[in-house]
Amino acid sequence: MTSSAETTLNQSGALAHAPGRPIVEYHPPAWLRPNLGSHSTVDISPSENVSRHSAAWSGLFVETMQAMQHSPLEYRFRSPCHLLIVVELGERYDGETFVEGLPRSTLRDFTHKLSFVPAGHEFRAWQRPRALPRATFVYIDPRGPLADPALRFGEIEFKPSLFVCDRDLRETALKFKSQVENPGSMPRLYAEALGIVLTHELVRINSGAARREPANRGGLACWQQKRAAAYIEEHVADDIPLATLAELVQLSPYHFCRSFKSSFGIPPHRYHANRRIERAKQLLANRELSVTTIALDVGFGDTSRFSAAFHRLTGQTPSRYRRNLD
């Protein structure tokens, strides 16, 4: 049921000497790992009546749920993690939803609504569905590594919410769904950057503030640019966690993303994609290498994904690009 998702970034440059700290590897708590027990994710019964798929990133576990029958369903959840529920289709003849700290709701149509269950709070629901329910569950580690330290995310006492509307938060959360449904389609760096945005959106909603862009802290210093670029170049075919790059230049993941884009003009995941294709172009000049071999050498799992990415950035397929080298 569970698929783990994690991806990569390039530009040559000498690794400048600079004071550094050891890279801290994030170890998710037991309740926020793939193959979680039912006590850690939303318990749905009868379980055989729903289809569930999932993917995991640093501090995030995302799960999609699709009911397969119009039979009654019951939901139950309480965990040390936060839970964001994004309902894509929710229509019921009868039912009730409860989030600890809020009045119970018997709303019949809650399509496109959001609910937020803070860590430690209880969530319960039952329904006799009119349409087959479809939802995305986002489990968030309060002490995860992606939040801007200035937010003090793990110290915030979040308020529960039930069946609210917020387009920005909903669109951000649903971007994870494509990775769950198509493993490998979303670069790890992009997914983790979305996680950063998600934490900011949750804090904004919790405070009742209007959305605004945080102040720009400027770009990376010269040594930071060289260190990040050299590491990316060396590991261009690997999955590079966002936290690893941030630690290399002694920034939080949040400030690294903003500073990187300010310096390079594009976000880390796009820069990585560009550098992979540039590496592929160099390899295509060697006609002894097959397109499949090159695809694997630059970090793609199969030729079709490599060809699609190459065409997206160059307007040509790898084979046509190679023919045009003549």
SVG drawing of the C-alpha trace seen along z (x, -y; Angstrom):
<svg xmlns="http://www.w3.org/2000/svg" viewBox="-30 -42 69 48">
<polyline fill="none" stroke="black" stroke-width="0.4" points="0.0,0.0 2.8,-2.4 5.2,-3.9 8.1,-6.0 8.9,-9.1 12.3,-10.9 14.3,-13.0 17.4,-15.3 19.1,-18.8 23.7,-21.0 26.3,-23.5 29.9,-22.9 32.0,-24.8 34.8,-24.1 33.7,-23.2 34.7,-26.3 36.1,-25.8 33.8,-27.1 32.9,-26.3 30.4,-23.5 28.3,-21.5 27.7,-17.7 24.6,-17.0 21.8,-16.0 19.8,-13.1 16.1,-13.3 14.7,-10.2 10.9,-10.3 9.2,-9.1 7.8,-5.6 4.2,-6.8 5.2,-8.8 6.9,-6.1 5.8,-4.0 3.9,-0.9 2.3,-2.7 0.0,-0.9 -3.7,-1.6 -3.5,-3.6 -1.2,-6.1 -3.3,-6.7 -7.1,-7.3 -8.8,-4.0 -11.6,-3.4 -14.1,-0.5 -14.9,1.7 -11.4,1.4 -12.1,3.7 -14.5,1.1 -11.9,-1.5 -8.7,-1.8 -5.8,-3.5 -2.4,-4.6 0.4,-6.6 3.8,-8.3 6.3,-9.6 8.7,-12.5 10.7,-14.1 8.1,-14.9 5.2,-14.2 3.0,-11.2 0.3,-11.6 -2.5,-9.1 -5.3,-9.0 -8.6,-7.3 -11.3,-6.2 -14.4,-4.3 -15.3,-1.4 -18.9,-0.8 -21.9,-2.9 -22.0,-1.2 -21.8,-3.0 -18.3,-4.0 -16.8,-4.9 -13.6,-6.9 -11.5,-7.2 -8.1,-8.9 -5.9,-10.2 -2.2,-10.5 0.9,-12.6 0.9,-14.1 -1.3,-16.8 -3.8,-15.7 -5.1,-17.7 -8.1,-16.2 -8.8,-17.4 -12.2,-16.2 -12.4,-15.9 -15.9,-14.4 -18.1,-14.2 -21.9,-13.8 -23.9,-11.8 -27.5,-10.9 -26.8,-10.8 -23.9,-11.0 -21.9,-13.0 -18.4,-14.3 -16.6,-15.2 -13.2,-16.9 -12.3,-17.3 -12.8,-20.9 -15.5,-21.7 -19.3,-21.1 -20.4,-18.0 -21.4,-18.5 -24.1,-16.8 -23.3,-18.7 -24.5,-16.6 -22.3,-18.0 -18.7,-18.8 -17.0,-18.4 -13.8,-20.5 -13.9,-21.2 -10.9,-21.0 -10.6,-19.8 -7.6,-20.1 -7.0,-17.8 -4.2,-19.0 -1.8,-16.4 -3.4,-14.6 -7.0,-15.6 -9.6,-13.0 -11.4,-12.8 -14.5,-10.6 -17.0,-10.3 -19.6,-8.1 -21.6,-8.4 -24.1,-6.8 -22.6,-8.1 -24.6,-9.4 -21.5,-9.6 -18.4,-7.5 -16.1,-9.5 -12.7,-10.6 -10.2,-12.3 -6.5,-13.0 -5.0,-12.8 -1.8,-14.7 -0.1,-13.7 2.5,-16.2 5.2,-15.7 5.0,-18.8 8.8,-18.5 9.7,-17.7 12.7,-19.4 10.9,-21.4 9.3,-24.2 11.0,-27.6 12.6,-27.7 11.3,-31.2 7.8,-29.7 8.4,-27.6 6.0,-25.2 6.4,-22.5 5.5,-24.8 2.3,-26.2 -1.0,-25.2 -3.1,-24.7 -6.8,-25.2 -9.0,-22.5 -11.1,-23.2 -14.0,-21.4 -15.3,-21.8 -13.6,-25.1 -12.6,-26.5 -9.1,-27.8 -8.2,-27.5 -4.4,-28.1 -4.1,-25.4 -6.2,-23.0 -4.3,-23.4 -1.0,-23.0 -2.1,-19.8 -3.5,-18.3 -0.2,-18.7 1.0,-15.7 -1.7,-13.5 0.0,-13.2 3.0,-11.6 0.9,-9.2 -1.0,-8.2 2.2,-8.2 5.2,-7.3 8.4,-9.0 6.5,-11.8 7.4,-14.5 11.1,-15.4 11.8,-15.0 13.1,-18.6 9.8,-19.9 7.8,-17.8 9.8,-19.0 9.5,-22.6 5.7,-22.1 5.9,-20.8 7.5,-24.1 4.7,-26.0 2.2,-23.8 3.5,-24.6 3.4,-28.3 -0.2,-28.0 -1.3,-26.1 0.3,-28.8 -1.3,-31.5 -4.8,-30.0 -4.2,-29.2 -3.4,-32.9 -6.3,-34.2 -3.9,-36.3 -4.3,-37.1 -1.8,-35.5 1.3,-37.5 4.8,-36.8 7.5,-36.7 10.3,-39.3 13.1,-38.2 16.3,-37.6 18.6,-37.8 20.5,-35.2 23.2,-32.7 26.7,-33.8 29.3,-32.9 30.7,-30.0 27.1,-28.7 26.4,-28.8 29.6,-26.9 29.0,-24.3 25.4,-23.6 26.2,-23.5 29.2,-21.2 27.2,-18.8 24.4,-18.8 26.7,-18.2 28.4,-15.3 25.1,-13.7 23.1,-14.7 21.7,-11.2 20.8,-10.7 17.9,-11.7 19.1,-14.7 16.9,-15.6 16.2,-19.3 17.5,-19.2 20.9,-17.9 21.4,-20.9 20.2,-23.3 22.6,-21.8 25.5,-22.1 25.0,-25.9 23.9,-26.2 20.4,-27.4 16.9,-26.1 15.2,-24.3 12.8,-27.2 15.4,-29.9 17.6,-27.8 14.7,-27.5 14.1,-31.2 17.8,-32.1 18.6,-29.5 15.9,-30.9 17.2,-34.4 20.7,-33.4 20.1,-31.0 16.8,-32.4 14.9,-29.1 14.0,-26.9 16.2,-23.9 14.1,-21.2 14.0,-23.0 17.7,-23.7 18.3,-20.0 16.1,-19.0 18.0,-21.3 21.3,-20.0 20.3,-16.4 19.3,-17.2 22.6,-19.0 24.4,-16.0 22.3,-13.8 23.2,-16.1 26.9,-15.5 26.3,-11.7 24.2,-11.7 27.3,-12.8 28.8,-9.4 27.0,-7.1 28.2,-4.0 25.7,-4.7 22.1,-3.8 19.3,-6.2 18.2,-3.7 21.7,-3.7 21.9,-7.4 18.4,-7.7 19.6,-5.5 23.0,-7.3 21.3,-10.6 18.8,-9.3 15.6,-8.4 13.9,-5.1 12.9,-4.4 13.3,-5.7 9.8,-7.1 10.2,-9.5 13.6,-10.5 12.3,-11.2 9.4,-13.2 11.6,-15.4 14.1,-15.9 11.4,-16.9 9.9,-19.3 13.1,-21.2 14.6,-21.0 11.6,-20.6 13.2,-17.5 13.4,-13.8 16.8,-12.4 17.0,-10.5 16.3,-13.5 18.7,-15.7 21.4,-13.0 20.7,-13.0 20.9,-16.8 24.5,-16.6 25.6,-15.4"/>
</svg>
